[in-house]
Each structure stands twice: as structure tokens, then as C-alpha cells.
Amino acid sequence: MNGSVSDIIQKIALFAPVFIFSLTFHEYGHAWSARRLGDDTAARMGRLTLNPMAHIDLFGTIIFPLVGLLFGFPLIGWANPVPINPLRFRRKYSMNKGMAITASAGPLANLLLALASSLILAALVVFIFSTGGKPGWIENYLVQVLRMGIELNVVLMVFNLIPVPPLDGSRILSWFLPEKYRYGYERLQQYGMLILYALLFTGAIEIFFIPAEWIMGLFDSLVQALVGMAL
């Protein structure tokens, strides 16, 4: 176990609320987009909500991330997937197109959260400077939460766009594939988790996070620009 008890508590207090809400908003994005396309399955099951309790998975949202956080393992986590029935999409949407749209809504939700965190962070920094530039513990905590909100949501967005089943990226890629290749690609579903674990523990997954660092840099520049304009 890495760190003292107080360090561990601080890590959990910082990470847990951001992680849980980010996963919740991600799944809400799936449910909202499916409803807009005509599939009310998630809505009827109470999943079209920002209440985290409707989306939490005991192992994926609580146990696995906690173990990774405490012992320095790769942070692997997920929420309870939103049920989507492509047969209920409106006729103008093919099943593959509808699934691609609903899949992309999750990463897009994380991108919006990262943007919102950046805007709020800029406003908070301006407020701190305007009141003497001496933040208290509440302001310091909020700054850390918002920075975590930017970084974590960018990582979640990029991770979910990896084209390996069952991640959202696989649904998006499947829509663009020619029919003759789509079936074989979708059969990877049964090996998806094994592929993901192999990418994680070999370090090969880092190549997918090069765009994440670039996007984080853009948000950092946005915050600095907004603060500079306000001051």
C-alpha cells in the first residue's frame, strides 16, 4: 500500500467524487442519445439520470479503482453499462449508425465535462486573485478537484475511443467498416477484455494516450488565456 493513511484518505477524497460523477455523466450521455434516437429502454429502466446510484457497478466503479489507487496498479474502472436496443431506433437510423451515435455520446460527455471544469477553474483562479491570492483549504481542494476533472475526463474520453470491444470506439469504428469486415471485427467482443488487459500491462496502451496529453495541454492553455484576459 502506497502512502500513509492520511495520504490515502486525501487521494480518495480527491479522486472518488470526480471519478464517480465522470462515469455517471458518461453513461447519462449514452442514455440521453439513445432516447433522442427513439430507444427509451434506458429511460424506462431509470438510467436516464445523473444519480450515481443508478450507474455504479460494485467492482468496476468501487473495488477495482480503489485497489489501483491504493496499490499503484493501473486504474481500471467502469460503470454499469446503459442498455441500448438498436431495434427501437427510429427508422431513419440504421442499427449500426444508431449504435455509433450512442457510443460517441459517452466520450463527448466526458469532453464537455473537461471543458466545463476548465471554465470553472479559470473563474475560480480569477476569484482567488481578486480576493488577495491567498486560497484557503476549500479553494485549494476545489482547484485540485477541477484539475482532476480535466485530466480524468480527457483520459476517459480517449480510453473509451480505443477501437477495442466493448469500448465505445469499437462501435464507432464498426459503423465505418465495410460489411464484409464488420462481422469478423465484432467477433473480437469475446476477447476484448483480454486485449485491453494485455495493452494495459504491457504498456502498449500508452500510445493511445499521446492525444490525451495534447488535449490536456489545450485545456491548460484555455485556462491560462481566460485568466489572463480576466486579470
C-alpha positions, 0 to 999 in steps of 0.5 A: 500500500502506497502512502500513509493513511492520511495520504490515502484518505486525501487521494480518495477524497480527491479522486472518488467524487470526480471519478464517480460523477465522470462515469455517471455523466458518461453513461447519462450521455449514452442514455440521453442519445439513445432516447433522442434516437427513439430507444427509451429502454434506458429511460424506462429502466431509470438510467436516464439520470445523473444519480450515481446510484443508478450507474455504479457497478460494485467492482468496476466503479468501487473495488477495482479503482480503489485497489489501483489507487491504493496499490499503484496498479493501473486504474481500471474502472467502469460503470454499469453499462446503459442498455441500448436496443438498436431495434427501437431506433427510429427508422431513419437510423440504421442499427449500426449508425444508431449504435455509433451515435450512442457510443460517441455520446459517452466520450463527448460527455466526458469532453464537455465535462473537461471543458466545463471544469476548465471554465470553472477553474479559470473563474475560480483562479480569477476569484482567488486573485481578486480576493488577495491570492491567498486560497484557503483549504476549500479553494485549494481542494476545489482547484485540485478537484477541477484539475482532476476533472480535466485530466480524468475526463480527457483520459476517459474520453480517449480510453473509451475511443480505443477501437477495442470491444466493448469500448465505445470506439469499437462501435464507432469504428464498426459503423465505418467498416465495410460489411464484409469486415464488420462481422469478423471485427465484432467477433473480437467482443469475446476477447476484448477484455483480454486485449485491453488487459494485455495493452494495459500491462504491457504498456502498449496502451500508452500510445493511445494516450499521446492525444490525451496529453495534447488535449490536456495541454489545450485545456491548460492553455484555455485556462491560462488565456481566460485568466489572463484576459480576466486579470 
